[in-house]
C-alpha cells in the first residue's frame, strides 16, 4: 500500500464520536424517525458512520454533523444517514406461527365478516418491510391461499413500506442469495422463484407476477398522514416498534388502529408487546392483535 494511502487511512481511523456529537445525532434521529438512541448505541453509530465520513471526504464527525444539518446536507445526506442508523434484519417466513395463524384464522374471519379478498380486495400492509422478505412471504402465502381455497379467485393488494431507500431498492429487485430462500417451502420455491441461468452465482429472483402484486414505497412513521386512501385489513409491523420509546410506540399503534378496519389484525414481533400502552387492541394470539373499535 502506498505511504500516502496508509497515512490517509490512519488519519481516518482516528476519527471518533464525542458524547456531545452522539447526543446531537441521537436527538435528531429520535425527532426525525422516532428511533431511540441510548448511550449503548454510540459505538454502533460511530462504526456505521465511518463509511459515510470516508465517502464524503471528512476527517471528523463534527465536519459530517455540520454538513448533515446544513441546507445542502439535509437534501443530499439525510436519507443516507437514516439508512445508516436503521437496523434491517429479516428473513423469509420469519416467525412462521404468524403465517399459520393468518391462513387458519385471520383470513377466514375477514372473509366471513367483511368479504375481504372475495367480495372486495383484501388490503395488507407490511410496515417496515426492510429488504422484502416479509412482503414476498406474505404475497406467496396469500396467493397460495387463494389458489387452494378459491381456485385463484381471491384478490388482494399488498403495500410494503420502509424508511430506508437502500433496502427498498433491494426489495424491489426481488433478487436473493439461495441460502436466504431456504425457509421457503419447496412447493412455493417451484412456483414463485426463478434460478439464475448462471448457476455459479447461486441467486434466485422472485417471479415477475409476484413482484407486481406488491406496491413498495418509502414511508416515515413520524409523518402526519401515511397517505393510504383505503383502510387496511391486516398490518404486519414486526420488530420495528421495539426501537421506539413507549410514548412513540403508543402514538404509532393508535395511528395504526385508525388505518385498520374494525376487527382488523395487527401482527407484531415476538419481542414486542402492547402491555402498558393505551391502545385500542385486544390480543387474540401470541403477538397478534385485533383493533377493538
N, C-alpha and C positions, 0 to 999 in steps of 0.2 A: 504494500500500500504506500503511495507517495507520502512524503513527510507532511506536505500541506494538508492532505486529506485527513491524516491522523490527528493533526493539530485541530482541525475543524471539528472532528468527531469528539475529541477530548473536551473542547470548549462547549460543545452541545450537551455533553453528558453532565456538565457541571450545573446546568440549569435546574433550579429547584423551586418548588412552590411554597411560598411562605404561608403561615396561618392566615394572615390578613387577606392575601390573594385568594386562598382557598375559600374563605368565608364570603368574599365578594362574588366569586363564581357560584358558590353553593346557594347564596341568596337569590341570584339571578335564575338558576335552574329551578328553584322552588317556585318562584313567582311566574316564570315563563311556562313551565310544563308540569308543575305540581310535584316533582320528584324531590324527596327529602335527601339531603346530603349531610349525614352526620360526620363527625370528625374521623371516624374509622375509614371513610371513603377517600381521605386525602391522598394516600399512597396510590390508590387505584386511579384517581383522576390525574394525578401527576404523570403516571406511566402512560396513560392513554393519550394525554395531550402532547407528549413528546413528539409524536409524528407530525402533529399539526405545526408545532414550532419549526421543525425541520423543513416541512413543505413550504412554509411561508418565509423562511429565512430569518427567523427571530432567534436571538441569543438568550432571552429571558422570558419568563412567564408574564412579567409586567408589560413587556412590549406586546405580547399576544393579547393580554386583557385590554390594554388601551385600544388596540385595533378592533377587538370584538365589540367594544362599546362605542366605537366611532360610527358615524353615519355610513361610511363605506363598508366597515366591517359587519354592521348589522345586516346589510343587504347581501354581502358575499359570504360571510363566515358562520352566521348563526346556525344555519342548517347543518353545517359540518360539525360545529360544536355540539349540537344536540345529538347528532349521530354518535359522537364520541362518548357522551355521558349516559346514553340509554343502553340497557342490557337486553340482548336479544338471544335468549336460549329457548329453543323449541324443538319439537320432534313430530314426526308423523304418528298419529294415534297415541299422542301423549295423554296420560290418564284415561285409559281405554274404557273404564266404567262409565264415563260420561257419554260415550257414543252408544254404549249398550242401553243406557237409560233413555237416551234420545230416541232410539228406534223402538224400544219396548213400551215406553210410557209417554214421553213428551209429544212425539208426533201423533200417535193415535188419539191422544187427548185433544190436541189442537185441531185435528181433522174433525173430530166429533163435535167440538164446541164452536169452532169458527170456520170449518171447511177449508182450513189453511192447506194449500197445496192441491186441493181438489176443486173447490168452487172458486177459489182465488189463489193467487200466488202466496206461497209461504215466504215470509221475509226473515232472513237470518243475517246477523251482523257479527263478524269476527273482529272484535275491538282489541287492537294491539296485536296485529296478525304477524308481526316480525317477518321472517323470510318466506312465509307462505305455507309452511307445513300444516298449520291448523286449518286455514280455509280450504286447502286442497283436500285434507282429510274429510272435512265436513261435506264438501261437494261430492266426493266419492261415496260417502255414507248416504247422503240424501238421494243421489242419482240411483244408487244401487237399491235403496229402499223403494223408490218409485218404480223401478223395473220389476222388482219382485212382488210388490204388493198391489200395484196399479197398472201393470203392463206398460210402464213408461208414461202413463197419463198422469203425471204428477209434476207440478211446476213450482219453481222457487227462484228467488233472487238472493244472492249472497253478496253482501258488501264487506270488504276487508279493508281495514284502515290501520295506519301506524303513523307515528310522528316522524319516523326516520325515512328519509328519501332513499338512503342507501339500501336498506333492507327491502323497501318496496320494489326497487329495481330488480333485486334478486328474486323476489316473489313473482313478479310479473313475467320473468323469463321462464319460470317453470322448469328450470334445469337443476338437477341434484346429483350428487355422487351416489353410486349404487349402494354404498353402506348406509346412507341416510334413509333409503326407502325400505330397508329391511323389515320394519314393523308392519308394512302394508301387507294384508292377506294376499296370497298368490292369485286368487280369483280376481282381485282388484288390480293387481300388478298387470295381469294379462289384458285387462280391459282399458286401463287408464294410463299406462306408461309406454313410452317408446324408447327402445335402446338406441344408443349411438351406433351409427354404421361403422365407426372406428372403435372396435371392441377394446382396444388398448386404453381408451380414455375412461372407461368404467363410469360413464354418466348416463342418466336417463332423463327424459323430458316428459312432462305431463301432456297428454294428448290435447290438440287444439280445442276439441269440443268441450272438454272440461275447463280449460283455461278461460274460454269465452263465457262461462257461466258465472264468473266472479268479476265484480267491479272493484278494482283497487283504487284507493285514493289516500292522500296524506291528510291526517287529522290530528289536531292538538286538543286533548281533553279539556284544556283550560279555555277553549273558545266558547263564547256565549251560546252560539247556535251551531249544532252539528250539521244542519242543512239537509236532514232527511225529510222528504215530503210524506212518506208513509210510515205508519207505526211498525215496529218490529214484533215478530212472534217470539224470537229467540235471540238472546245476546250471549256470546261466548266472550268473556273477558277474564282470562285466566293468567295468574301470576303477573299481574300488572299493578293492581291497586296496592299490593304489598310494598311498593316503592313510595307510596304516598303517606303523609301523616293522617291521623284519624279525621281531622276536620276536612281535609281534601277528599278522603275516602267517602265520608258521609255526603258531601256535596255532590260528588260524581255519581254515587249509587242512586241518590234521589233523582239526579238528572236522567240516568238510565231508565228509571221507573217511568218517567214521563214519555219516553220513546217506545215503551212496551205496551202492547195491548193488555187489557185486563186479563189476568191469568197467564201472561207471558212469562217465559222462562229466562233466568239468568244463571249461567254456569260460571263458577269461579274456580280458582286454583286450589289445590289440596292444602296449601299453607295459608289460605285466606279465609276470613270469616266476617259475618256482619254483626257478630256479638258486640254489644255495647254501642251500636250505631242506631240512630233514629232514622230508619229507612222502612218503606212500605213493602217489605219482602217477608215471605214465610218460607222456611226450609222444608223441602219435600224429599230430599235425599242428600247424602253427603256432598257438600259444596254445590248443591243445586237448589235454586230458589224460584218461587213464583211471586209475581207482583200482586199485591192484595188491594188493588183499588178499582 
